Amino acid sequence: MKKLQTVIDGPEKRRRKRKRNRLYQEERRRERGDMARKQYLEKERDKTIKKVAELKKLLDKGVQRKEIIQRMGISLPYYKKLKKQI
């Protein structure tokens, strides 16, 4: 009696396993109530827009940079990043 040989090589086997694991992990995240990446990115973009608006308002009032950073609770590099968006 002849034995069958595997047609699926190692890389293909690993690719299929990664795909299966990715789908499983995504399903588990949804069950836990985690949001999809697209929703998360939209939420973060909205938060950034609000911070830029707040920064613009404080700059228009003439508040100093150090005080703005303290009020908003942000770091100096993040302040500079937000200011570029104005």
Summary of the structure (lengths in Angstrom):
residues: 86
radius of gyration: 24.6
end to end distance: 76.0
largest distance: 88.3
contacts: 164
relative contact order: 0.08
helix: 76%
strand: 0%
